[in-house]
Amino acid sequence: MDIPWFRRRWYDFRQGHGMYLVFAMTFTNFVLIFYRLLIEQIEFLEDVITNLWIFVVIFLSAYIPVAILIGNWHRKTQMKIEHEQVMKQNPLMAKNFRIMLDLLEGKASAKEVEDFRKFLKSIENGNN
């Protein structure tokens, strides 16, 4: 039995589920609840927005630009901090940078160099 294969599939499953499927379901749920609680409960809005599809078009035309602006802000300000914190806790990253420093100083063993080379090659080939 190939345990790393199963672990990678489990990771893929969690990523697909958490990032895409649950996102789509919760977004749809949010729109439907928003429509039910706002539009259907306020008589004036129900007269203006006569059905769900009109609401979806209006909602998305406002929501998507706002989400893009917030995402852009996040990428430009917060992501750097988040990645820095993750990198500080990553032992593999620390080992790889230590090996690079050892290489520069001539302290790395031949086995460390070869293992590091294989690791980088596997990343390049998408086999990680």
N, C-alpha and C positions, 0 to 999 in steps of 0.2 A: 504494500500500500504506500502511495506517495503522499506523505503527510504535508510537505510544503505545497503541493498542488492543491490539496483541500483547503489549506490555510489561505492561499491566494484567492481561491474561489469564494471563501467566506468573506474575505476583505472586499472583493469585487461586489458580492451580494450586498454587504452593508453600505458600500458607497453608492451603488445604484438605488438601493432602497431609500437611504437617508437623504441623498442629494437630489434625486430626481423624482422617484415615485411618490414619496411622502410629501415632497414639496408641491407636486402637482395636485395631489389630493387635498392638502391643507389650503392651498391657494383657491381651489374650486370651492371648498367648504366655506372659506372666508367670504368669497364673493356672494355665494348663496345666502349666507347668514346676514351679511350686510344688506343685501337686497330685501330680505324678509323683514328685518328689524327697522330699516330706515325708510325704504321706498313704500312698502306696503302699509306701513303704520302712519305715514304722513299723507293726508289726502291730497294736498297740493302737489307733492312730488309724484304721487301715483297718477295724477292727471297728466303731468308733463312726461314722465317716463312710463309709457304704457305697457311695456313688457320687459322681460329679463334680458333679451338680446340687446335692446337699446341701452339698458343699464350697463351691460358688459362692455359695449363699445365705448361709452362715455367713461366708465371706470378705468378701463385699460388705457385710454388715451391720456388720462391724468396720472395714473399709477406708474406706468412704465417710465416716463421721463423722470419722475421723482426718484424711482428706484435706481435709475441709471446715475443720477446726480449723487445719491447717497453712496452707491457702489464706487463711483469715481473718487469721492472724498475718502472712502475707506481704503482704497488701493493706494492713494497718494499719502495718506497720513498714518493709518493704523497698521497696515500690512507689514511695514518695516519693523515695527515694534513687535508684532506677533511672531514674525519669522525669527527675529533675533532671540526671543525668549525660547522658541522651540529649538533653535540651534544650540543654545547654551545647555540644553538638557539631552542632547543627542550624543550618546557615546560613540556611535559609528563615525559621525562627523569628526569628533575629537581625535579618534584613532587615525583617520585618514589624514587630517592636517598634521598630526604628530609624525606620521610616516613621511609626509612631504617635507617637513622641517628636517627630519633625520636624513632624507635624501640630499637636501641642500647642504647639510653639514657633513655628509659622508659617513653617517653613523648607522644607516639602515642596513639590515642584513639582506643578502641576496633573496632569501625566502620571502621576507616582508615586501621587497620590491616586486617580486613575481606575483605574490598574492594580491597586492594592490593593483598591479597591471591587469590581472584576470578580473578583478572586481570592476574596474573601470570599463573594461571591454564588455563585460556582461551588461553594464548599464547602457553602453552605446548600442548594443545589439537588442536591447529590450528584453533580456533574459532574466532580469532580476526578480 
